[in-house]
Amino acid sequence: MSDIIVIGGGIAGLSAAARLSADARVTVLEMESGVGYHASGRSAALFEQNYGLPSTIALNMASADYHREANGGYLSPRGLLIVADKEDEDAFLKDVATMGVDRISAEEAREMVPILSPAAALAGYHEAAYDIDTDRQMQDFVRTLRQNEGTLVTDATVTQIRQHERGWTVTAAGVEYEAEMIVNAAGAWADLVAGLSGVTPIGIVPHRRSMARLKAPGGHDVTRWPMFFGTGEQWYAKPDAGALLVSPAEEDATHPHDAFPDDMTLAEGLARYQEMVTEEVTRPISTWAGLRSFAPDRALVLGPDPDVPSFVWCAAQGGYGFQTAPAASQLVADLVNARPPQIEAAVVAALVPDRFRV
């Protein structure tokens, strides 16, 4: 019998499992054939400490040292650039204030991204934004889990969950697993897992975000370009392995599934990006989509359910999964083991599921 079953093998589940495995026998059940298949495998993989709600920023800040130092560090320099035309000045100034960027000249912005068009008349830059080596981080959490004699089971779609006096029985791919506690790290499927468990769902809704991979525009070496955004995050572009990822940055509510891009939404986003650059958008090398799942208040949901304490939430990352994973998983482990959390009480109160039961 495992002490804890973690449902979900994305960054949320793997990081929580690794932390919990120091004090318990942990089994991770992942429905796909490998880890990080859905949201985690389709992440923009950026660490920007000032990005998100106040509770998210607190988790970002608490995660920063881990990202920089653990296992040799996972971060590499990227930078973040916001561009806008003069007609969008009000929205631009709001973004500058919200995201903590510094105003720079349009000429300085074009030195960083030489394809910016004259329409990109306003610019702001923040140096302290970094790429995250997401694959290595996930694999390191898996290694920690296994070093602590934990188990990762793939191709294990959960079909039944039963609570009984000894704990829980979870049926996945025809096999029964027993544990005293369940950690719900099922991403877009988190509310469905709660329903299977007889636990009141929170109202977590997945939202689609589409992406196109383009050839490096104009044959430029994009390696050192920053990630660059339109105002109000109407689109963004990020260098990736010699190519450029461009997204309309949409958040369209949907249902849990293996997401695919919406062609019209993608075309509209590429058109907004095209207005700010001189190089013509070419046929994408590939396109895809991921799901970003949000609770009603858009904050993460971390910790034991107030009505069923042996059912623990680690969900609603909303696109901040990798940024927050080190601190979010530590908070889950602290709450499960009745240890004082390492972050402020007000932040904990904004994250625990108790907030939905008042």
C-alpha positions in Angstrom: 0.0 0.0 0.0 1.3 3.4 -1.0 1.0 6.2 1.6 0.1 8.7 -1.1 -1.2 8.4 -4.7 -0.5 11.4 -6.9 -2.8 11.6 -9.9 -1.1 13.4 -12.8 2.5 13.4 -14.1 2.9 17.0 -15.2 5.2 19.4 -13.4 2.6 19.9 -10.6 2.3 16.2 -9.8 6.0 15.3 -10.3 7.2 18.2 -8.1 4.7 17.4 -5.4 5.5 13.7 -5.5 9.2 14.3 -5.2 8.7 16.6 -2.2 6.3 14.1 -0.5 8.5 11.1 -1.2 10.9 12.3 1.5 8.3 11.4 4.1 6.0 8.9 2.5 5.7 6.1 -0.1 4.4 7.8 -3.2 3.0 6.4 -6.4 2.3 8.7 -9.4 -0.3 7.7 -11.9 -0.1 9.3 -15.3 -2.6 8.5 -18.0 -0.2 9.2 -21.0 2.8 7.1 -22.0 5.2 9.8 -20.7 5.4 12.6 -18.2 4.5 16.2 -19.1 2.4 15.4 -22.1 -0.3 18.0 -21.8 0.1 21.5 -20.3 3.7 20.9 -19.0 5.0 19.8 -22.4 3.5 22.8 -24.1 4.7 25.5 -21.8 6.3 28.7 -22.9 9.0 27.8 -20.3 9.7 31.3 -19.0 10.5 32.4 -15.5 9.4 36.0 -14.9 9.2 36.6 -11.2 6.8 39.6 -11.4 4.2 37.8 -13.6 0.8 36.8 -12.1 -1.5 37.5 -9.2 0.1 38.5 -5.9 -0.2 34.9 -4.6 1.5 33.6 -7.8 4.2 36.2 -7.6 4.9 35.1 -4.0 5.3 31.5 -5.2 7.5 32.7 -8.0 9.8 34.6 -5.6 9.9 31.6 -3.2 10.8 29.4 -6.2 13.6 31.6 -7.6 16.5 30.2 -5.6 15.5 26.6 -6.6 15.3 27.5 -10.2 18.7 29.2 -10.1 20.6 26.8 -7.9 19.1 23.3 -7.6 20.9 20.6 -9.6 23.2 23.2 -11.2 20.3 25.6 -12.0 17.6 25.5 -14.6 17.6 29.1 -15.9 19.3 30.7 -18.9 19.0 34.4 -19.9 16.2 35.5 -22.1 14.7 38.9 -21.2 11.2 40.2 -21.8 10.2 43.0 -24.3 6.8 44.7 -24.6 6.1 46.6 -27.9 3.2 48.8 -28.9 2.1 51.4 -31.4 1.4 55.0 -30.2 -2.4 54.4 -30.3 -2.0 51.7 -27.6 -0.1 54.0 -25.2 -2.6 53.6 -22.3 -2.6 49.8 -22.5 1.2 49.9 -22.9 1.7 52.0 -19.8 -0.6 49.7 -17.8 1.6 46.7 -18.9 4.8 48.6 -18.0 3.4 49.1 -14.5 2.0 45.6 -14.1 5.0 43.7 -15.4 7.7 45.9 -13.9 9.5 46.6 -17.2 11.6 49.7 -17.9 10.8 52.1 -20.7 13.4 52.0 -23.6 13.5 53.6 -27.0 12.1 52.0 -30.1 15.7 52.1 -31.4 16.9 50.1 -28.4 14.1 47.6 -28.9 15.1 47.1 -32.6 18.7 46.4 -31.5 17.3 43.5 -29.6 14.8 42.4 -32.2 15.8 43.8 -35.6 12.6 42.8 -37.4 10.4 45.2 -35.4 8.5 47.6 -37.7 8.2 51.3 -37.3 4.7 50.6 -35.8 6.5 49.4 -32.7 7.0 52.9 -31.4 6.7 52.2 -27.7 8.9 49.6 -25.9 9.6 48.3 -22.4 12.2 45.8 -21.3 12.9 43.6 -18.3 16.2 41.7 -18.2 15.3 39.4 -15.4 13.3 36.9 -17.4 14.7 33.5 -18.1 14.2 30.3 -20.0 13.5 27.2 -17.8 15.0 23.9 -18.8 11.6 22.2 -18.2 12.5 18.7 -19.4 15.5 18.4 -17.1 13.5 19.8 -14.2 10.8 17.2 -14.7 13.3 14.4 -15.0 15.1 15.5 -11.9 11.9 15.4 -9.9 11.3 11.9 -11.3 14.8 10.9 -10.2 14.2 12.2 -6.7 10.9 10.3 -6.5 12.6 7.1 -7.5 15.6 7.6 -5.2 13.1 7.8 -2.4 11.6 4.5 -3.6 8.6 6.1 -5.1 6.9 4.8 -8.3 5.9 6.4 -11.5 3.2 4.5 -13.5 2.4 5.6 -17.1 -0.5 4.6 -19.3 -2.5 4.6 -16.1 -5.8 6.3 -16.8 -7.8 6.5 -13.6 -11.3 5.1 -14.0 -12.6 4.7 -10.5 -11.8 6.1 -7.0 -13.3 4.8 -3.8 -12.8 6.1 -0.3 -13.0 3.6 2.6 -12.0 3.4 6.2 -8.4 2.5 5.4 -8.0 5.3 2.9 -8.5 5.2 -0.9 -8.6 2.6 -3.7 -7.8 4.0 -7.1 -8.3 1.9 -10.2 -6.2 2.8 -13.2 -5.8 0.7 -16.4 -7.4 -2.2 -14.6 -5.0 -2.2 -11.7 -6.0 -1.2 -8.1 -3.8 1.0 -6.0 -4.4 1.8 -2.4 -3.2 4.7 -0.3 -4.1 6.7 2.7 -4.1 10.0 0.8 -4.7 11.2 -2.8 -3.0 14.3 -4.4 -5.0 15.6 -7.2 -2.5 17.0 -9.7 -4.6 16.2 -12.8 -4.4 19.6 -14.5 -7.4 20.1 -16.8 -9.0 16.9 -15.4 -8.7 18.1 -11.7 -12.4 18.6 -11.2 -13.2 15.3 -12.9 -10.9 13.5 -10.4 -12.6 15.3 -7.6 -16.0 14.1 -8.8 -14.8 10.6 -9.1 -13.6 10.8 -5.5 -16.8 12.1 -4.1 -15.2 15.5 -3.4 -16.9 18.8 -4.3 -15.4 20.2 -7.5 -13.9 23.7 -7.3 -14.9 25.0 -10.7 -11.5 24.6 -12.4 -11.9 25.3 -16.1 -9.2 24.5 -18.8 -8.6 27.2 -21.4 -7.0 26.6 -24.8 -3.9 28.5 -25.9 -2.6 28.0 -29.5 0.9 28.2 -30.8 2.7 28.3 -34.2 6.4 27.5 -34.8 7.9 29.7 -37.5 11.2 29.6 -39.3 13.6 32.2 -38.0 12.3 35.3 -39.7 14.5 36.7 -42.5 17.1 34.1 -41.7 18.1 36.0 -38.5 19.8 34.2 -35.7 17.1 34.5 -33.0 19.1 32.8 -30.2 19.6 36.0 -28.2 16.3 37.7 -28.9 14.1 38.3 -25.8 10.6 37.0 -25.6 8.5 39.8 -26.9 4.8 40.7 -26.3 2.1 42.9 -27.7 0.1 45.0 -25.3 -2.4 43.3 -23.1 -0.6 40.0 -24.1 -2.6 39.9 -27.4 0.3 37.9 -28.8 3.8 36.9 -27.9 6.8 35.5 -29.6 9.7 33.5 -28.1 12.9 32.1 -29.7 13.1 28.3 -29.5 15.8 26.1 -30.9 16.6 28.4 -33.8 12.9 29.0 -34.7 10.3 31.4 -33.3 7.2 30.4 -31.4 4.3 32.8 -31.9 1.0 32.6 -29.9 -2.2 34.6 -30.0 -2.2 34.1 -26.2 -5.8 33.3 -26.2 -7.7 31.9 -23.2 -10.7 30.1 -24.6 -12.7 28.0 -22.1 -13.0 24.4 -23.2 -13.2 20.9 -21.7 -10.4 18.5 -20.7 -8.9 16.9 -23.8 -5.7 16.6 -25.9 -5.9 20.2 -27.2 -5.4 21.3 -30.8 -5.1 24.8 -32.2 -8.0 26.8 -33.5 -6.9 27.9 -37.0 -8.9 31.2 -37.0 -7.7 32.2 -33.6 -4.1 31.4 -34.6 -4.4 33.4 -37.9 -5.7 36.4 -35.9 -2.9 36.2 -33.5 -0.3 35.9 -36.3 -1.9 38.9 -37.9 -1.5 41.0 -34.7 2.2 39.9 -34.6 2.6 40.7 -38.3 1.6 44.3 -37.6 4.7 44.8 -35.4 7.3 43.2 -37.6 8.8 43.7 -41.0 9.3 40.1 -42.1 6.3 38.4 -43.7 4.8 35.5 -41.7 5.6 32.3 -43.5 3.7 29.0 -43.3 4.2 27.5 -39.8 6.5 24.6 -39.4 4.0 23.2 -36.9 1.1 24.3 -34.8 -0.3 23.0 -31.5 -2.2 24.0 -28.4 -2.2 23.5 -24.7 -4.6 23.9 -21.8 -4.2 26.4 -19.0 -6.5 25.6 -16.1 -7.9 28.2 -13.8 -9.9 28.2 -10.6 -12.7 30.8 -10.4 -10.4 33.4 -8.7 -7.4 32.4 -11.0 -5.1 31.6 -8.1 -3.5 28.1 -7.7 -5.3 25.6 -5.4 -2.9 23.9 -3.0 -3.5 21.8 0.0 -6.0 19.4 1.7 -9.7 19.7 0.9 -11.4 21.2 3.9 -14.2 18.6 3.8 -12.1 15.6 2.9 -8.6 16.2 4.3 -7.1 13.0 2.8 -7.8 14.5 -0.7 -5.2 17.1 -1.5 -5.4 19.6 -4.3 -2.3 20.6 -6.4 -4.1 22.2 -9.3 -5.2 25.3 -11.3 -1.7 26.4 -12.2 -3.1 28.5 -15.0 0.1 28.6 -17.0 2.3 29.3 -14.0 3.1 25.6 -13.3 6.9 25.6 -13.9 7.4 29.1 -12.4 5.7 28.2 -9.2 6.5 24.4 -8.9 9.3 24.5 -6.4 7.5 26.6 -3.9 4.0 25.2 -4.6 5.2 21.6 -4.1 7.0 22.6 -0.9 3.8 24.2 0.4 1.8 21.0 -0.4 4.3 18.9 1.4 4.4 21.2 4.4 0.6 21.2 4.6 0.3 17.4 4.2 2.9 16.9 6.9 1.5 19.5 9.3 4.7 21.6 9.1 4.7 25.4 9.3 4.6 26.7 5.6 7.7 28.5 4.4 5.6 31.3 2.9 3.5 34.0 4.6 0.1 33.0 6.1 -1.8 35.5 4.0 -0.4 33.9 0.8 -1.3 30.4 2.1 -4.8 31.6 2.8 -5.1 32.8 -0.9 -4.0 29.4 -2.1 -5.6 26.7 0.0 -9.0 25.2 -1.1 -10.6 26.4 2.1 -11.3 29.7 0.4 -14.0 28.1 -1.7 -15.9 26.6 1.2 -16.8 29.8 3.1 
